Amino acid sequence: MSKVAVLGAGSWGTALSIVLADNGHDVRLWTHRKEQADMINSSHKNEKYLEIMIPRTIKAHHDLAKAVADVSVVVVVVPSKAIREVCTSLDQYITKDITIVHASKGIEPESLKRISEMIDEEMDNYAYEDIAVLSGPSHAEEVGKRQPTTVTVSSLNEQKAEIIQDLFINEAFRVYTSPDILGVELGGALKNIIALGAGISDGLGYGDNAKAALITRGLAEIARLGTSLGANPLTFLGLPGVGDLIVTCTSVHSRNWRAGNLLGKGRDLDEVLDQMGMVVEGVRTTKAAHQFAEKQQIEMPITNGIYKILFENEKPKTVVDQLMNRTKREEMDDLAALLSKKYS
């Protein structure tokens, strides 16, 4: 049995806590809101985020020092915009013997840092190569109900990846390892942009043909940007890439899909975010990816179209028309270019 602190009591943090509790670990679920911690401890529910009973063995905390006292593993599951603040506070309690894994998905605008890079910048007492990331096609609602789910854990330190694999794996939650932390993080972050697009397409009333094309060409954009930064193109054909992309673009569980669906129906962004009541990571990541594409000089027409909808008040129908009327090209050129990066 391990003592594990899960930082972030949203839907995903709660679901991962349930997996860990099922595996017999001593789980402390941290939230910065005292009232939320008290509610979880008294009712064993976290109804705003996940409509499921929480095992009584999970103890919620609002005091970070108490949550991480004597733990061997810290699981960071806070929104990307809160990563720096939480890790700055966490740094004073961390030793090199502790294993840190994050399950957050996003890229920071302006700095264009991935989650692991932000953690590294804010934590003087922990080495970048020891940070692990957990990602893949995994709706919290299904994980919480113990429905079959498969994810990937990655770290530059193979031993750390295996520690997290052993910590989480069970008969309902299968965990693979990968050495490509760059590709795993980028796949998990960038798929939220395409999920916004899938929701917009559905909101406009388009059918499966449109969504299939969006997902496929969206995957090409993700791989194009990822490989330009040094990721393994094959990572995007696995669980953190196409797997996560499919589940996020096709399910009503996806908050990015739901947000996009409202945008496609004519709602403005502020109204959508207010109605969602939870963080929609794809919005922030779209801004970062738009900046990334310009910096890397990578063609990302779907991402740029969604950027126009979110931040330049472009009508969704207009963006679709622009995408459909782009200059004709050969699809295999993209595939050949990606594979050449792997095998050249």
N, C-alpha and C positions, 0 to 999 in steps of 0.2 A: 504493500500500500504506500502511495506517495501523498504528500501534502501539496495541494495545488491551489494557487490563487487564480481565479478568473476575473480579469479586470474589465468590467463592462457588462451591465445587467440588462442589455437589450435582448432582442429575440435570439440572436446568434450566440451571444455569451451564455444565455440561459440554456439553450439547447446543448451546447458543448459541456456545460456543467452537468447536465443530465447524463451524457455519455460517460463522463468521468466518474460520476457517482455510481452508475451502473457497474463500472469496472472496479468498484470497491475503494476508490480513493477518497481521501479527506479533502473535501472541496469547500473553498471559501469564495463566495461570489460577491465581488465588490461593486458598489455603486456610489456615486458622489452624493446621492440624495438619501438622507436619513429616513424619510418617510417611505421610500421604496424598500429599503433594507428591512425596516420594521414590518411592512406589509408582507414581504416574502417570508420572513421568519414566523409570523403569526398565522398566516393563511396558507402558506406553501403554494402560493400562486403569484404570477407576474402577468396579470390579465391584459395590461396594455400592450404587451409585446408577444405573449405566447399563451394561448388558452389551453393549458395542460397543467396537471398537478406536478409540483416539483418535489422530488424525494426529500424526506425530512432530514436526511443526513447532510444536505447542502445548507450551509450557514451563510447568511448574507451579512455584509459589513459595509459601513460607510466610512470607517476609519482605515485608511490605506495601510498604516503601520501594522495594525492588528491583522488585516487581511493577508499580508505577506510574511508575517512572523513565522520563521522556521520552515518555510515552504522550500521544496526542491525544484518546483516548476512554476513559472508565471505565464499565464495565457492572456495576451493583450487582445481585447476584442472591442475597443472603443472606436467611434467614428474617426476617420482620418484627420479631421480638423482638430481633434482632441489629443492626438498622439503625442505631440511635443509637450504639452502641459502635463499629461499624466506621466510620461517618461522622465521628465525633469524631477517630479516628486518621487518617482520610484527609485531613481538612481542611488539615493542615500541608503536604501535598504538592500541593495543587490550585491552579491559576491560572485566571483567567477564560477563557483560550484553550482549555482542556480542555472537552470535551463530556461531561456526565454523563447517563446513561440508566439507569433502574432497571427490572428485570423481576420484581420481587417483588410479592406480592399479599397485602394485609392492611390492617387498621385497628387502631390501638392502643387497647385498652380504657382507660377513664378519660379520657384526653386526647381521644379520638376523632379522632386525627390520621391522615391518609392518609400513605402512604410518602413522597411528595414533600414533604409538610409536615414530616415528621420529619427528612428530609435537610436541608431548609432551616434548621431550628432548630439542627442540630448542625454546620453548615458556615458559618462566618463569611466564608469566601473565595469563596463561590459564590452567585449570585443565583437566587432561586426561579423566576423566569420563564425561566431557561435550562435547568432540569431537564426531561428528557424521560422518558416512560414507554412501555414496550413491553408490549403485552398482546394477548390473543386466544386462540382455540381451538388449543392447541399442546401436546400431550403430548410430553415430552422424548424418550420412547422412539421416537416416530415421526420427530421432527425429527432425532435422531441417526442414523437410518437413511435420511435424505434423502427421506422421503416428503412429498408435497405438503402444504404448510402455509401458511396466510395469517393475518397478524396486523396490528395497528394500532400506530403510534407517534404519540404526542401530546406537544405542548409549547406553552406560551404563546408561545415563540419559534419562529416558522415555520422559520427557517433551521436551528435545532438539530434540529427534527423531520426535515427533509430530509437533514441529515447522517447521521442514524441510518438513515433509509430507504435511502440509497445504500450505507451500510456493510453492511447485512444482506441486501439483496434479491438473490436469485438465482433460478435456474429451479425450485428446489424450495421456496424460502422467499420468499413474496410479502409485501410490506409496503405498507400504505396509511398515509396520514397523516390526523390529525384534530386540530382545535383544542380539543376538549373534554376536557382532561386530567382534570377532575373526574369526568365520566361514565365515561371509560376506566378510571380507577383504581377507582371504586366498582363498576363492573361486574365487574372482575377479582377484587375482594375478596369481594363479597357472593355471587357464584355458588357459592363454596365451601360456604356455609351450605346452599344448596339441594341441592348434591351430597351433603352428609351426609344430608339428608332422603331423597334418592333411594336411597341405600344402605340406609338404615333401612327404607324401603318394600320393597326387594328382600329384605332380611334377614327381614322379616316374612312373606315369601312372597306379597306382592301382585303383581299383573300390570302389564301395559303401560298399562292404563287409569289406574291410580293414579299411575304415574310421569309420564304425560303431563299429568295434571291438576296434579301437584306442580310440574313444570317451568313450566307456563303461569302458574299462580297465583304461583309463586315469582318469575317475571319481573315480574309486576305489583307485587310487594312491592319488588323492587330498584328499579324505575322510580319507584315512589311515593316512596321515601326519597330517591333520587338527584335527582329533580326538585324536591323540597322544599328541597334544598341548592343548587339552581341549575344542575344538569346539564341538557343537552339530552336530552329524552325519546327522540329518534331514535337517539341513541348506543346505547341499550339494545336496539334492533332490529338492531344491526350486529354485527360480529365481537367487540367487547369485551363485548357483552351476551348476546344470545340465542345467538350462535355459541359463546362460551366456556361458556355454561350447558349447551348440548346435549352438548358433548364431555365435560364434567366429570361430568355426571349419568348418562351412558350407557356409560361405559367402565371396564373393570377396571384400566386404567392409572391411573385417578384415585385418589390415596391418600385423598381425602376420601370418595369413594364407598366405598372398601374399609373405611374406618373406620366409616362409617355402617352398612354391611352387617353388620359384627361387632356393632355396638350393637343392630341389629334382631334379631340372633340371640341376644341376651340377655347379651352380655359387658358388663362395666362399663367406664367410660371409662379408668381407669388401666390396666386390663389391655389394652385396645385400643391405647392409645398406646405401651405397652411392646412389644407385638407388632409394631406398625408399624415401629418403629425409625427413623422419619423424621418431620419436622415435619408436622403436620396443621393447616394454617393455618385451616381452617374452624372449629376449636374456639375459638381466640382471637378470630376475627372474629365468631362468634356472640355472644360476650359484649359486644363493642363495638357490634354492630348492635342488640342488645337495649337498650343504654344510649342509642344514637342514636335509636331509635324512641320511647323515653320522652321524650327531650329535644325532639324535633321534633313530638311528639304525632302520630305516624304509625302507622297500623294495620298490623302485620306479624305475623299470626297463625301463619304457618308458622315464621318465625324465633323467635317467642316459644315455640312448642311445642318446637322443637329445643333452645332454651335450657333448658327444663324437664327435658328428657331428659339433657342434659349436666351441668347444675349443680344440679338439684333432685331428682335420682333418680326422675323420673317414668317410668313404664313407656311404651315406645313405642306399644303398642296403645292405651293410655289417651289419649295425645295424638292419635292418628289419630281415635279416636271423638269427641273434643272438636272437632276440625277439621270432621268430617263433619256435626256437629250444630249448627254455628254458625247464627246468624240468617240467614234467606234474604235475598238481595240481588240487584241487577241488575248483570250483568257489565259492560255497556257504560258504566255510571257511571264505572268506573275508567278506561276508555279515553278517554272524553270529557274527564275531568279532566286526564289527562296531555297530551292534544293541545291543550287550551286553554292550558296553560302555554307551549306552543311558539308558538301562533298568536295568542294574545290580545295 
